[in-house]
Amino acid sequence: MSDSDSEQFGPRLEGDPARIAAGWERRFIADGQRAREVADLYSRLGYEVCMDPLGPADLSEGCEDCALVELLQFRVVYTRRSPHPEEAARSD
């Protein structure tokens, strides 16, 4: 696969502009189970975590028909520092 192929197919690197504006940082894309595991880890580290379903807007044009993405229930994982990290520490 050439560099142009990897740019044409696969996830876009930008996050949701509304999430970014609200202080969220796009971390990565993962299948549903892995996303839940990582969300738990980030929460334990004091982060707020948000997971959005991966949709057509998150894929390059050549990958819009990828059934695998839908079947594996991929999620875009966003985090941001909790405004009250001491509350996250007490929840353990």
Number of C-alpha atoms within 10 A of each C-alpha: 5 7 7 8 10 11 13 15 15 16 21 13 13 9 18 17 9 9 14 15 10 10 12 20 18 19 13 15 20 20 17 16 13 13 20 16 10 14 20 14 13 17 20 16 14 20 20 20 20 17 19 12 17 19 15 15 11 19 19 16 15 12 15 16 11 13 10 9 19 15 10 12 16 21 23 22 23 24 22 19 16 15 11 11 15 10 11 16 12 8 9 7
